[in-house]
Amino acid sequence: MNVHVLSLFPEMFEGVFNTSMLKKAQENGAVELSVTDFRDYSENKHRKVDDYPYGGGAGMVLKPEPLFNAVQAVTGAAGKPPRVILMCPQGERFSQAKAEELAAEEQLVFICGHYEGYDERIREHLVTDELSIGDFVLTGGELAAMTMIDSVVRLLPGVLGNEASPVEDSFSTGLLEHPQYTRPAVYEGMAVPDVLLSGNHAEIEKWRTEQSLKRTLERRPDLLESYPLTAEQKKVLDRLRSRN
């Protein structure tokens, strides 16, 4: 996969892209990450990328030319049109399902904006997705883009050491993940549940399913509204609800 970031502050990505999982993903060839300062594609001699909004109003608006030019430059003559993703608080809420969808693409472009907003022609004629990481406003789109890129790249084949890890993560199954424990079995009087030490894999799986449903019910009951529960899971959920 090729991931391109268009930003006015490319230095913000240096530490993130050269550390931990994202660094390893590049080293093993799973992904190529690049960051471009789209000021370089301004058609103004002063490298100006913003201007006052027509009709008046507060703030500055990002001009269309630098971003159209930059997207064309970084993607070249790609056979398949790239997904061009605009970081925007008005956009669709980013989710694990969206991360899985983007992980199937060959080429992604993330546009990180600043100032008051974007020229509407960027939304209408350049981008394919407008995404947000939550109902709050950041200074720019860089932190949101880092979050999404990390979420997408970890799903690529060969990136994580255990191929089952991304499948079992919270939200990947549609439910929150069950509790996890490791050694020692008892720490300062706090013991690991007996079932996890039993070696009975059927009982362990049953316990994990119940705990996953319990945690989801307690912390994110909204996820259960659209989750396709099996008959057995419905019984477990009914039992859990009856205890409350």
Order of alpha helices (4+ residues) and beta strands (2+ residues): beta-alpha-alpha-beta-beta-beta-alpha-beta-alpha-beta-beta-alpha-beta-alpha-alpha-beta-beta-alpha-alpha
